[in-house]
Every structure is written in C-alpha cells, then in structure tokens.
C-alpha cells in the first residue's frame, strides 16, 4: 500500500467527510475551512486516494506551534499511522522559520495521545485544571474590590516582574483558554490591550482579566501566584467583573487555569467544576534539532559499530583461513621432503 502525505486545503473537505472517525461530534466538520488558513496548518496521510489520518498545528504569537486535530480512520488504526502523521507535522513545523517552540496540550486521560508525545520526547511542561464556574460569591465574604490598572507602563512592569522574570515561580502563561505556553515576550507584545489589570491596595499582587469565546463565553482570569485564597478582595473582584460581563453579555462563566497545588488550596465546598486536567508538553526547535542530531549520530555510531564488528569477524575468518593454508603448506612440504628422502 502506497502512503503519501501532503498539506490539506478547503477543497479536501469532501475527503475528510468520508473518514470514519467514529466521533459522536466532530467540531472539525464545522470549521474545516478555517483550519487550513491563516495561522492554521492541516495535513493528511493518504493510502492511494483515501484520507486515512489528519493532524496539524496552529501558530501562536508567531513562534509557538501547538499540535492537534489528530484524527484517524477506524479502518486503518493500530498501524502506527497516528505517529506517522504527527512526525510529518513536526517536520513541517520545524521548516517554518517563525516556529521556535513546538508543543501539545492534551487531557491527562488521553493515553494514546500521551504515548505519541512520549515517542517524540516531548516532556511535560505544566499540568493545569480548567476550573470553571458561573458564581464565586461564596468565596467573596466582606471584601473590597481591587482597583484597575490602566497605565500601559504599569502593566508592562507587572509582566516583567512576574512572567518575564527568570527567577519568578510561574513560567507558563495562558495566552488563551486551552493554550498555555512557556512565558516569553512574544506572548505579551501587542497583547496587553486585550487584558484588564487589577491590583490590590498595597500593590503587591495583580490579576489579568479578559473575555473569550470558546464555544461558551468566558471571563478568563489569570493570576501569577498560587495564594489567591489568602488575598483579600481577589474573588470579590472576579465576582464583580463577572456580573459586569453578564450585563454586557460578553461572558457567562469564569475560567481559571489552576495547578494541582492551587486546586488543593480550594475549600472543600468550592464552586468550581474541575474536569480532567490538561498536560502541556513541548520543547524548543533547538531541542528538536539537537535530539535529531543526537539520534542521527547514535544511528551512525551503531552502524559504524556493526561495520567494525563485521570487519573483526572478516579478519578473524581470514586469519583462520591463513592458518589453515599455512598448515596445508607445511603438510605439503613434509610430504615433499619425505619423497625426496626416498
């Protein structure tokens, strides 16, 4: 069976429709065209003219490639085609001069996806719970809200003191719901205007709040520290902003990415829904290339070692033959000497 791989375009939608993925609801059927345009890249693995596997990546902040959209036809599963299409996508992402980091965000219970990421030595970077709720009033108590920071210079200072500080405890920033990345300047360039900043009275803590549409309308709350349960006015501020967003019809739910430590700090009767955590995996382009060089060097070393073993075996075989030939010559000489004596 001949296998080929190539980029997909919106004209390939009819091929994707024919795939038997057994998914009850596949959002890709609704947005297939969009997934082949702009910063979205989609690729297909074909057996002759049949599309048997799909995967792709999306480019964020002009340097982060997040893998996803892995689909396979049930008639062709358990043959390694999922790994094959992911390998192709990674190779294509590495060719993109903009890409500096490649990763994937996968639910912790998705064992097949995790095994594929492990195969490509993509290490876990962060484990986050997508905590969601429509009401945090039970956590407010009698507190005052934090005041808003409107100065761009002050926003930049806060980001530099936290996410862009190499000594700061938190080094992952969720640029969007479902999309956290290692904190780098590109995540904040031309992005701070979409976030509202709020800081506490003594100006020792701040939070970022933005609105997003991810199937549902979310008030996305980002807080760099893990001590929100100890910060007076934190949830009062979040509650106040959610109420404002509901009136403006810009958000109905709160979204917060919480670490395992932060989930453990919540009270026993907290209002959040905590679905299975997501695990961010990834590594830099340099690390991919280095590992590829190491793998190539290892393979070359292995081939050289095999060649040396073969040479040793040939030399040993030649010595045995030379020794046998010498013994034959000696026997011939002995026979010749005996004949001359007679």
C-alpha positions in Angstrom: 0.0 0.0 0.0 1.5 3.3 -1.1 1.3 6.1 1.6 1.7 9.8 0.8 1.4 12.9 3.0 0.6 16.5 2.0 -1.0 19.8 3.2 -4.8 19.9 3.1 -6.9 22.8 1.7 -10.5 23.6 1.9 -11.0 21.7 -1.3 -10.2 18.5 0.6 -13.2 18.8 2.8 -15.1 16.1 0.9 -12.2 13.7 1.6 -12.4 14.5 5.3 -16.2 13.9 5.4 -15.6 10.3 4.1 -13.3 9.4 7.0 -14.8 7.0 9.5 -13.5 8.6 12.8 -16.4 7.3 15.0 -16.6 10.6 16.8 -20.1 11.5 18.0 -19.5 15.1 17.4 -16.5 16.4 15.4 -16.1 20.2 15.5 -13.6 20.0 12.6 -16.6 19.3 10.3 -17.9 22.8 11.1 -14.6 24.7 10.9 -12.5 22.7 8.4 -12.0 25.6 6.0 -10.7 27.8 8.8 -8.2 25.1 9.9 -6.5 25.3 6.6 -6.0 29.1 6.5 -4.0 31.8 8.2 -2.0 30.5 11.2 -3.7 27.1 11.0 -2.0 24.3 9.1 -3.6 20.9 8.4 -2.0 17.8 6.8 -3.3 14.5 5.6 -1.9 11.0 5.3 -3.3 9.1 2.3 -3.4 5.5 1.2 -3.7 5.8 -2.5 -6.6 8.4 -2.8 -8.1 7.6 0.6 -7.5 10.1 3.5 -6.7 7.8 6.5 -5.2 10.3 9.1 -5.2 14.0 9.7 -3.2 16.3 12.1 -2.0 19.9 12.1 -0.7 22.8 14.1 -1.6 26.4 14.9 0.9 29.1 15.2 0.5 31.4 18.2 2.4 34.7 18.9 4.4 34.0 15.7 6.6 31.4 17.4 4.6 28.7 19.3 3.3 25.8 17.2 0.7 23.8 19.1 0.0 20.3 17.6 -3.6 19.0 17.4 -6.5 17.8 15.3 -5.3 14.3 15.2 -7.9 12.1 13.5 -7.7 8.6 12.0 -10.0 6.3 10.1 -11.0 3.3 12.2 -10.3 1.0 9.3 -6.6 1.9 9.4 -5.9 2.1 13.1 -3.3 0.2 15.2 -0.8 0.5 12.3 1.2 3.5 13.5 -0.3 6.0 11.2 -1.1 8.4 14.0 2.6 8.6 14.9 3.5 8.9 11.2 1.2 11.9 10.6 2.4 13.6 13.8 6.0 13.1 12.8 5.2 14.7 9.4 3.5 17.7 11.1 6.5 18.2 13.4 8.9 18.1 10.5 6.7 20.7 8.7 6.6 22.9 11.8 10.4 22.8 12.1 10.7 24.0 8.5 8.6 27.1 9.4 11.2 29.9 10.2 8.8 31.5 12.6 8.4 28.5 14.8 10.7 28.4 17.9 8.7 26.0 20.1 6.5 23.0 19.4 4.1 21.5 21.9 0.7 19.9 22.5 -1.9 20.3 25.2 -3.6 17.0 26.0 -6.1 15.8 28.6 -4.4 13.6 31.2 -6.7 10.6 30.5 -5.9 10.7 26.7 -3.4 7.8 26.9 -3.0 7.3 23.1 -2.1 11.0 22.6 0.3 10.9 25.6 2.1 7.9 24.2 2.6 9.6 20.8 4.1 12.7 22.5 6.4 10.5 24.6 7.6 8.8 21.4 8.8 12.2 20.2 10.4 13.0 23.6 8.1 15.9 24.3 8.4 16.5 28.0 5.6 17.7 30.3 5.8 21.4 30.9 2.7 22.0 33.1 -0.5 20.3 34.4 -3.5 22.6 34.6 -7.1 22.2 35.6 -9.6 24.3 33.5 -11.6 25.4 36.6 -15.0 26.9 35.6 -17.9 28.4 37.4 -20.7 30.9 37.0 -20.7 32.1 40.6 -17.9 32.8 43.1 -20.0 34.8 45.5 -19.5 32.1 48.2 -15.7 33.0 48.2 -16.2 36.8 48.4 -17.0 37.5 52.1 -17.0 41.2 53.1 -14.1 42.4 51.0 -13.4 45.4 48.7 -12.5 45.0 45.0 -9.1 45.7 43.7 -8.5 48.8 41.7 -7.9 48.7 37.9 -4.5 49.5 36.4 -5.0 51.4 33.2 -1.4 52.6 32.5 0.3 50.5 29.9 3.7 51.2 31.6 2.4 49.8 34.8 1.0 46.7 33.0 4.4 46.1 31.4 6.1 46.5 34.8 3.9 43.8 36.3 4.5 41.4 33.5 8.3 42.0 33.7 8.3 41.4 37.5 6.4 38.1 37.1 6.1 36.1 33.9 9.2 37.6 32.2 11.3 37.4 35.3 13.5 34.2 35.0 13.6 33.9 38.8 9.8 34.0 39.2 8.0 30.9 40.3 5.5 30.7 37.4 6.9 30.3 33.9 3.8 29.4 31.9 1.3 31.9 30.6 -2.2 31.0 29.2 -2.5 33.3 26.2 -6.0 31.8 25.7 -8.1 29.2 27.3 -6.7 25.8 26.4 -3.5 27.4 25.2 -0.8 28.0 27.9 2.8 28.4 26.7 6.3 29.0 28.3 6.3 32.7 29.1 8.2 34.7 26.5 8.0 38.4 25.4 6.1 37.5 22.2 3.1 36.4 24.3 2.7 39.9 25.6 3.7 42.0 22.6 0.6 43.8 21.2 -1.5 41.6 23.6 -1.8 43.6 26.8 -4.6 45.8 25.4 -6.9 42.8 25.5 -6.3 42.2 29.2 -7.6 44.4 32.1 -5.3 44.5 35.0 -6.3 44.8 38.7 -4.0 45.2 41.7 -4.6 45.0 45.4 -4.4 48.0 47.8 -0.8 47.5 48.8 0.2 46.9 45.2 1.8 43.5 45.9 -0.5 41.4 43.8 -2.3 41.8 40.4 -4.6 39.8 38.2 -5.4 39.9 34.5 -8.9 39.5 33.2 -10.1 39.1 29.6 -13.2 37.8 27.7 -13.0 34.9 25.3 -15.4 32.8 23.2 -14.6 29.1 23.3 -18.0 27.6 22.4 -19.1 29.4 25.6 -18.4 33.0 26.7 -15.7 33.1 29.4 -14.2 35.6 31.7 -10.6 34.4 31.7 -8.9 35.2 35.0 -5.1 34.9 35.1 -3.2 35.2 38.4 0.6 34.6 38.5 0.8 33.4 42.1 -0.8 30.4 43.9 -2.0 32.2 47.0 -5.3 33.6 45.7 -7.2 32.1 48.6 -5.2 34.3 51.0 -5.7 37.5 49.1 -8.4 39.7 50.4 -10.7 41.0 47.6 -9.4 38.6 44.9 -12.7 36.8 44.4 -14.8 39.9 45.2 -13.0 41.5 42.2 -13.6 38.4 40.0 -17.3 38.3 41.0 -17.8 42.0 40.3 -16.3 41.7 36.8 -18.3 38.6 36.0 -21.5 40.4 37.0 -20.5 43.3 34.8 -19.7 40.9 31.9 -23.1 39.2 32.3 -24.9 42.6 32.0 -22.8 43.4 28.9 -23.4 39.8 27.5 -19.7 39.4 27.0 -19.2 36.4 29.4 -21.3 33.9 31.4 -18.6 31.8 33.0 -15.3 32.2 34.8 -12.2 30.3 33.5 -9.1 29.9 35.6 -6.2 27.6 34.9 -5.2 26.0 38.2 -2.3 23.9 39.1 -2.7 20.8 41.3 -1.3 22.8 44.3 -3.9 25.6 43.7 -6.8 23.0 43.4 -5.7 21.6 46.7 -5.9 25.1 48.3 -9.6 25.5 47.4 -12.1 24.9 50.2 -14.0 21.6 50.3 -17.2 23.3 49.1 -15.7 25.4 46.3 -17.9 26.4 43.3 -15.6 25.3 40.5 -16.1 22.4 38.1 -12.8 20.6 37.7 -12.7 18.4 34.6 -9.7 16.1 33.8 -6.5 18.2 33.9 -4.7 19.2 30.7 -1.0 18.4 30.4 1.2 20.8 28.3 4.1 19.0 26.5 6.7 20.6 24.3 10.3 21.6 23.6 12.1 24.2 21.6 13.1 24.0 17.9 16.7 23.8 19.0 16.0 20.9 21.3 14.2 19.1 18.5 17.1 19.6 16.1 19.6 18.6 18.8 17.8 15.4 19.6 17.6 14.7 15.8 21.3 15.2 15.5 21.9 13.0 18.6 19.6 10.3 17.1 21.4 10.5 13.7 24.8 10.4 15.5 23.6 7.4 17.6 22.3 5.6 14.5 25.6 6.4 12.6 27.6 5.1 15.6 25.5 2.0 15.7 26.1 1.4 12.0 29.8 2.0 12.5 29.9 -0.4 15.4 28.2 -3.0 13.3 30.7 -2.4 10.5 33.6 -2.7 12.9 32.2 -6.0 14.2 31.8 -7.3 10.6 35.4 -6.3 9.9 36.6 -8.0 13.0 34.7 -11.1 12.0 36.2 -11.0 8.5 39.7 -10.5 9.9 39.2 -13.5 12.2 37.9 -15.6 9.3 40.9 -14.6 7.2 43.3 -15.5 10.0 41.7 -18.9 10.3 42.0 -19.4 6.5 45.6 -18.2 6.5 46.4 -20.6 9.4 44.7 -23.5 7.5 46.6 -22.6 4.4 49.9 -22.5 6.3 49.1 -25.9 7.8 48.4 -27.2 4.3 51.6 -25.8 3.0 53.5 -27.4 5.9 51.9 -30.8 5.2 52.8 -30.4 1.5 56.4 -29.6 2.4 56.6 -32.6 4.8 55.3 -34.8 2.0 57.8 -33.4 -0.5 60.7 -33.8 2.0 59.6 -37.5 2.6 59.5 -38.2 -1.2 63.0 -36.7 -1.7 64.4 -38.9 1.0 63.2 -41.9 -0.8 
